[in-house]
Amino acid sequence: MSLLVTGSIGIDSVATPHGKADDVLGGTAVYFSFAASNFTRVRLVGVVGDDFPSEMLDVFARRDVDLAGLERREGSKTFRWQGKFVGDMNEAETLGVDLNVLAEHGPKIPDSFTDSDTVFLANTHPTLQRELLSQVKSPKLTVCDSMNLWIANEKEELLKTLAVVDGVIINDGEARQLTDRYNLVEIGDMLLDMGPKFAVIKKGEHGAILFTSEGPVAIPAFPTKTVVDPTGAGDSFAGGMLGYLTEIGDTSPAALRRAIVRGTIAASFTIESFSINRAVEVTREQIEDRVKTFLAMLRIE
Amino acid sequence: MSLLVTGSIGIDSVATPHGKADDVLGGTAVYFSFAASNFTRVRLVGVVGDDFPSEMLDVFARRDVDLAGLERREGSKTFRWQGKFVGDMNEAETLGVDLNVLAEHGPKIPDSFTDSDTVFLANTHPTLQRELLSQVKSPKLTVCDSMNLWIANEKEELLKTLAVVDGVIINDGEARQLTDRYNLVEIGDMLLDMGPKFAVIKKGEHGAILFTSEGPVAIPAFPTKTVVDPTGAGDSFAGGMLGYLTEIGDTSPAALRRAIVRGTIAASFTIESFSINRAVEVTREQIEDRVKTFLAMLRIE
């Protein structure tokens, strides 16, 4: 089974109460790929500029991530993000964004990737999300993310994307913006009415809620003292969730429940370090050990 | 087994996006009592003024709540609170507070209550909390709450109270203020270092975290669309939790885990209406039905 992700590959500079990291590997597709690669082979599709340090890709060699869809575009510059987390670190404050190559035309899905089973469309223009999706022949599972920019400026296009995917994974602020409602259970049902068969609302340190035809399933985040840098937690959640679903080849409500636990635990490792330093080291065994601890915590007789 | 609660009995005026309720029964001891009375006999200790409408007490006749400790003080006025909830309704905005009788000397524990097994000291001046506690002969379980006012102005006294109780139940904002930290898992351990054998940090719509010698247990809130008025949710949580613990006569970590679920579910009923309208109607059977639904949601294989 194969899992294709389209999204950003960027260079981040992040400050948190625990320190700072300048010019480190980041981007939605990157965090997603490392988390998902614990469970299945990952195919990454994205674009960087000719300024991208090629040694930054070395770390992918340690994981089962196929970079055949990573375009290095001459004359363009790599996406960059500068941000910081303060206080409870539950929301990033963006200090600067240079879209650079992300403001140009999108990447192309390589022929060798068009037979992918699962497709995750990380946040980008919703029209581009559908263009990318249309290049995959007959995916069994398609899921998208989005962000405040597209909800505010391209809502009609986003609704068209939501109408053609099997699932959506977004955070609570985005979900509230999209629906103009506050109650997350009400919002979950509204997301399902937009087309997807399942929806996940991510709440950062407060966990996540899964919505399927069987009703809401709320789970907490993994309780941990080790929160160094929350960057990429949401993308790691999506990567862990969809990596697991791709591995088991099952998208029943029961499988989705088990999958959000893998997402939760994948994210709990990512936030233990800056950039992907911890995510690249984590083993499948460490993930399943923590999954066991987490499920035991929730098993109340 | 008997459960004594000391706290406020007040007259509230509350506005939420779902409407408003003026001059309705409220107060920490009131919400606590209705939730706890699903599980055990409750003994209420508090003071109202001579302006308190006696018909407001009629509703207690429908529950196993002993009002022998409710003092009606001549020449004094009842505590009043005016507040509103907006947006995600996770935090009340106080529009007005008239402490009235709560600014005078505290109540006295009646002789018939001094043999109580469990004592819950709802939020009041921490010195008064200890004075009240000292009037109970040999309680098996003692738990306190507090609030921002005492954390800011009476921290030394509050630490003395925390040093003599078995448990503390406070919300996330208070816990962060008390410890000057953000990470709730780190904070939970700090609370235990202050004396209590267990601590619960309440997070409103995001659930709660229990801390014992066995480590943190995080659970979500019960996911529901029916959130009319969150007033009293935290006190209902404490009431459901301690009512259950008093009923079963067990304070092991496993019992505490089951107890925070009862607290969660008791709160989920309280917020379905203004004031105690829903809380007074709920049955033990309805609570246990919802407990089953909640535990099944969390039982992920």
Contacts between the chains, C-beta under 8 A, distances in Angstrom:
chain1	res1	chain2	res2	distance
A	17	B	182	7.6
A	87	B	182	5.7
A	88	B	176	7.7
A	88	B	182	4.7
A	89	B	182	7.0
A	176	B	88	7.7
A	182	B	17	7.7
A	182	B	87	5.7
A	182	B	88	4.7
A	182	B	89	7.0
A	183	B	225	5.6
A	183	B	227	6.1
A	184	B	205	7.7
A	184	B	223	7.5
A	185	B	223	4.9
A	185	B	224	6.0
A	185	B	225	4.7
A	186	B	225	4.9
A	189	B	225	8.0
A	203	B	206	6.7
A	205	B	184	7.7
A	206	B	203	6.6
A	206	B	206	3.8
A	206	B	207	7.3
A	206	B	220	8.0
A	207	B	206	7.3
A	207	B	207	7.4
A	207	B	218	7.6
A	207	B	220	5.9
A	209	B	220	7.7
A	209	B	223	6.2
A	216	B	223	4.1
A	216	B	297	7.9
A	217	B	223	7.9
A	217	B	297	5.4
A	218	B	207	7.6
A	218	B	220	3.7
A	218	B	221	7.1
A	218	B	223	4.6
A	218	B	297	7.0
A	219	B	220	6.2
A	219	B	298	7.2
A	219	B	300	7.8
A	220	B	206	8.0
A	220	B	207	5.9
A	220	B	209	7.7
A	220	B	218	3.7
A	220	B	219	6.2
A	220	B	220	5.5
A	221	B	218	7.0
A	223	B	184	7.5
A	223	B	185	4.9
A	223	B	209	6.2
A	223	B	216	4.1
A	223	B	217	7.8
A	223	B	218	4.6
A	224	B	185	6.0
A	225	B	183	5.7
A	225	B	185	4.7
A	225	B	186	4.9
A	225	B	189	8.0
A	227	B	183	6.1
A	254	B	301	7.9
A	257	B	300	5.1
A	258	B	300	5.9
A	258	B	301	7.3
A	261	B	300	5.8
A	295	B	300	5.7
A	295	B	301	8.0
A	297	B	216	7.9
A	297	B	217	5.4
A	297	B	218	7.1
A	298	B	219	7.2
A	298	B	298	4.2
A	298	B	299	7.3
A	298	B	300	6.8
A	299	B	298	7.3
A	299	B	299	6.0
A	300	B	219	7.8
A	300	B	257	5.0
A	300	B	258	5.9
A	300	B	261	5.8
A	300	B	295	5.7
A	300	B	298	6.8
A	301	B	254	7.8
A	301	B	258	7.3
A	301	B	295	8.0
